């Protein structure tokens, strides 16, 4: 009798395990996808790539991408064609440029794949965008709050009263707009500011201007970027003041704050 009880117990245990066995069975005919990496971060204007690899035993029907910003659809669905690697394997390399308007927002790129029998697989790429130093510059109106003459002994503040209400916009298209304010300096408007740039290594700020009296007289000023945030910019430049009996490398530290 004891042997029969053990036998029935084993049978009951086997029956109970059957659904679990079926649940754990993997359908190898379904498409599988891998996205590398699945999360990226970078500065505005830079490019990044993510590689999507697909195995689809039933072949390829379609691959679509879509984008959301803060969980809201940013544009419609786009159909793309992956590279056929053979043996029902596919690869798609996705290239993305970090956008200025997406800084500090939740951005997602969805990849939706469908095989020849209508089976679906999906992957999502999370994009974290940081403001580049270039964007920090063109996104603000700047006021000059200090102009330290650091090679003087002692160090001298050379910012004039008439400069304190000046406002400068280093615009996204590299042009420069200067508002001299209500209190003008003697030589305001004598120079026309043409262009500004920030070097690729983000260490050199350049501004170019020409004389209003002679457009052929062009000045190129190169500043070393000492620090830069969205609210403050500190630039250093060496000026040639030998015409005034001083050295040809007088150092000045310009501090701008967001107005």
C-alpha positions as CSV (number, residue, x, y, z in Angstrom):
1,X,0.0,0.0,0.0
2,X,2.8,2.3,0.8
3,X,4.4,1.7,-2.7
4,X,1.1,2.7,-4.3
5,X,0.9,5.9,-2.3
6,X,4.4,6.9,-3.5
7,X,3.5,6.0,-7.1
8,X,0.4,8.2,-7.1
9,X,2.3,11.0,-5.5
10,X,4.9,10.9,-8.2
11,X,2.2,10.9,-10.9
12,X,0.4,13.9,-9.3
13,X,3.7,15.8,-9.1
14,X,4.4,15.1,-12.8
15,X,1.0,16.3,-13.8
16,X,1.4,19.5,-11.8
17,X,4.8,20.1,-13.5
18,X,3.5,19.7,-17.1
19,X,2.1,23.3,-17.4
20,X,5.3,24.7,-16.1
21,X,7.3,22.7,-18.6
22,X,5.1,24.0,-21.5
23,X,5.4,27.6,-20.2
24,X,9.1,27.4,-20.1
25,X,9.4,26.1,-23.7
26,X,11.0,28.7,-26.0
27,X,9.6,29.0,-29.5
28,X,12.8,29.1,-31.6
29,X,10.9,30.3,-34.7
30,X,10.2,33.7,-33.2
31,X,12.4,36.6,-34.1
32,X,15.0,37.8,-31.6
33,X,16.8,41.2,-31.4
34,X,19.8,42.7,-29.7
35,X,20.6,46.4,-29.5
36,X,24.1,47.6,-28.7
37,X,24.2,49.9,-26.8
38,X,20.6,50.4,-25.6
39,X,21.3,53.7,-23.9
40,X,23.5,56.5,-25.1
41,X,24.4,60.0,-23.9
42,X,26.3,62.9,-25.6
43,X,26.5,66.6,-26.3
44,X,24.3,68.4,-28.8
45,X,25.6,68.3,-32.4
46,X,27.5,65.1,-31.8
47,X,26.6,61.8,-33.5
48,X,26.2,58.4,-32.0
49,X,25.6,54.9,-33.4
50,X,23.7,51.9,-32.1
51,X,23.7,48.5,-33.8
52,X,20.6,46.3,-34.0
53,X,21.1,42.6,-34.7
54,X,18.2,40.4,-35.7
55,X,17.7,36.7,-36.0
56,X,14.4,35.8,-37.8
57,X,13.9,32.2,-38.8
58,X,10.8,33.2,-40.8
59,X,12.6,35.9,-42.7
60,X,12.2,39.6,-42.9
61,X,9.0,41.5,-43.6
62,X,9.6,45.0,-42.2
63,X,11.6,47.1,-39.8
64,X,10.3,50.4,-38.5
65,X,11.6,53.1,-36.3
66,X,9.7,55.8,-34.3
67,X,10.7,58.4,-31.7
68,X,9.1,59.8,-28.6
69,X,10.0,62.8,-26.5
70,X,8.8,62.7,-22.9
71,X,6.6,59.8,-24.0
72,X,4.9,61.8,-26.7
73,X,5.3,60.8,-30.4
74,X,7.8,63.1,-32.1
75,X,7.3,62.0,-35.7
76,X,5.6,59.2,-37.6
77,X,6.9,55.7,-38.3
78,X,9.9,55.4,-40.7
79,X,10.5,52.2,-42.6
80,X,14.2,51.1,-42.8
81,X,15.9,48.2,-44.4
82,X,18.5,46.2,-42.5
83,X,21.5,44.5,-44.0
84,X,20.9,40.8,-44.9
85,X,23.8,38.8,-43.4
86,X,22.4,35.4,-44.6
87,X,21.0,32.5,-42.6
88,X,18.1,34.7,-41.5
89,X,20.4,37.1,-39.7
90,X,20.1,40.9,-40.2
91,X,21.9,44.0,-39.0
92,X,20.8,47.6,-38.9
93,X,23.2,50.4,-37.9
94,X,21.3,53.4,-36.5
95,X,23.0,56.8,-36.5
96,X,21.6,59.7,-34.4
97,X,22.6,63.3,-33.9
98,X,21.9,64.8,-30.5
99,X,19.4,67.6,-30.8
100,X,19.6,71.0,-28.9
101,X,15.9,70.9,-28.2
102,X,16.1,67.5,-26.5
103,X,18.4,68.5,-23.7
104,X,17.2,67.2,-20.3
105,X,14.2,65.4,-22.0
106,X,13.3,61.7,-22.1
107,X,14.0,60.6,-25.7
108,X,13.3,57.1,-26.9
109,X,13.8,55.4,-30.3
110,X,11.7,52.3,-30.9
111,X,12.7,49.6,-33.3
112,X,9.7,47.4,-34.5
113,X,10.5,44.3,-36.4
114,X,8.0,41.9,-38.1
115,X,9.0,38.6,-39.7
116,X,7.5,36.8,-42.7
117,X,4.7,35.2,-40.6
118,X,3.7,38.4,-38.8
119,X,5.6,37.7,-35.6
120,X,6.9,40.8,-33.9
121,X,9.9,41.9,-31.8
122,X,10.8,45.3,-30.4
123,X,13.8,47.1,-28.9
124,X,14.1,50.6,-27.4
125,X,17.1,53.0,-27.5
126,X,17.2,55.6,-24.7
127,X,18.9,58.9,-25.7
128,X,20.2,61.3,-23.0
129,X,21.2,64.7,-24.5
130,X,23.5,67.2,-22.8
131,X,23.9,70.8,-23.8
132,X,27.2,71.3,-25.6
133,X,29.4,74.3,-24.7
134,X,28.5,75.8,-28.1
135,X,24.8,75.5,-27.2
136,X,25.5,77.1,-23.8
137,X,27.0,80.1,-25.5
138,X,24.3,80.7,-28.2
139,X,21.4,80.0,-25.8
140,X,22.2,83.0,-23.6
141,X,22.5,86.7,-23.7
142,X,25.8,87.6,-22.0
143,X,26.9,90.6,-20.0
144,X,30.5,91.4,-19.3
145,X,30.9,91.7,-15.6
146,X,34.7,91.8,-15.2
147,X,37.8,92.5,-17.3
148,X,40.8,91.8,-15.1
149,X,44.2,93.0,-16.3
150,X,46.1,90.1,-14.7
151,X,49.6,91.1,-15.8
152,X,49.4,94.4,-13.9
153,X,50.9,94.5,-10.4
154,X,48.6,94.6,-8.6
155,X,45.9,93.1,-10.8
156,X,43.6,95.7,-12.1
157,X,39.9,95.7,-12.9
158,X,39.7,97.5,-16.3
159,X,36.0,97.2,-17.0
160,X,34.6,100.7,-17.7
161,X,31.3,102.0,-16.4
162,X,30.0,102.5,-19.9
163,X,30.5,98.8,-20.6
164,X,28.5,97.4,-17.8
165,X,25.1,97.7,-19.6
166,X,26.4,96.0,-22.7
167,X,24.7,92.8,-23.8
168,X,26.1,90.4,-26.4
169,X,24.4,87.5,-28.2
170,X,26.7,84.9,-29.8
171,X,24.1,83.5,-32.1
172,X,23.6,79.9,-33.3
173,X,24.5,80.9,-36.8
174,X,27.9,82.2,-35.5
175,X,27.0,85.9,-36.0
176,X,27.4,88.3,-33.1
177,X,24.9,91.0,-32.0
178,X,26.1,93.6,-29.5
179,X,23.7,95.9,-27.7
180,X,25.7,98.8,-26.2
181,X,22.9,99.8,-23.8
182,X,21.9,103.3,-22.7
183,X,25.4,104.4,-21.6
184,X,27.7,104.4,-24.6
185,X,31.5,104.3,-24.6
186,X,33.5,106.6,-27.0
187,X,34.4,103.9,-29.5
188,X,31.1,101.9,-29.5
189,X,30.2,100.9,-33.0
190,X,33.7,101.5,-34.4
191,X,34.0,97.7,-35.0
192,X,31.5,95.4,-36.7
193,X,31.5,91.9,-35.2
194,X,31.3,89.2,-37.9
195,X,31.7,85.8,-36.4
196,X,32.4,83.7,-33.4
197,X,33.5,80.0,-33.1
198,X,34.4,77.5,-30.5
199,X,37.1,75.0,-31.3
200,X,36.4,71.3,-31.5
201,X,38.3,70.7,-28.3
202,X,36.2,73.4,-26.6
203,X,39.4,75.2,-25.4
204,X,39.5,78.2,-27.8
205,X,36.9,80.8,-28.3
206,X,37.5,83.0,-31.4
207,X,35.7,86.2,-32.4
208,X,36.3,88.1,-35.7
209,X,35.5,91.8,-36.3
210,X,36.4,94.5,-38.8
211,X,36.6,98.3,-38.7
212,X,33.5,100.2,-39.7
213,X,35.8,102.6,-41.5
214,X,37.9,100.0,-43.4
215,X,36.3,96.5,-43.9
216,X,39.7,95.2,-45.0
217,X,41.0,95.8,-41.5
218,X,40.0,92.5,-39.9
219,X,40.9,91.5,-36.3
220,X,40.9,87.9,-35.1
221,X,40.9,87.5,-31.3
222,X,41.5,84.1,-29.8
223,X,40.6,83.5,-26.1
224,X,41.4,80.5,-23.9
225,X,38.3,79.1,-22.4
226,X,39.0,79.0,-18.6
227,X,35.5,77.9,-17.6
228,X,32.1,77.6,-19.2
229,X,28.7,76.8,-17.8
230,X,25.2,77.8,-18.9
231,X,25.4,80.8,-16.6
232,X,29.0,81.9,-16.6
233,X,31.8,82.1,-19.1
234,X,35.4,83.0,-18.3
235,X,37.8,83.8,-21.2
236,X,41.5,84.7,-21.2
237,X,43.3,86.7,-23.9
238,X,46.8,88.1,-24.5
239,X,46.7,91.6,-26.1
240,X,49.5,93.4,-27.8
241,X,49.7,96.8,-26.1
242,X,53.3,97.6,-27.2
243,X,51.9,100.7,-29.1
244,X,51.2,102.1,-25.6
245,X,54.6,101.4,-24.2
246,X,53.5,98.1,-22.6
247,X,54.3,94.5,-23.6
248,X,52.9,92.6,-26.6
249,X,51.4,90.0,-24.2
250,X,49.3,91.8,-21.6
251,X,46.8,89.2,-20.2
252,X,43.2,89.9,-19.6
253,X,40.5,87.7,-18.0
254,X,37.0,88.4,-19.2
255,X,34.1,87.2,-17.1
256,X,30.6,87.0,-18.7
257,X,27.4,86.2,-16.9
258,X,24.1,85.2,-18.4
259,X,21.8,88.3,-18.4
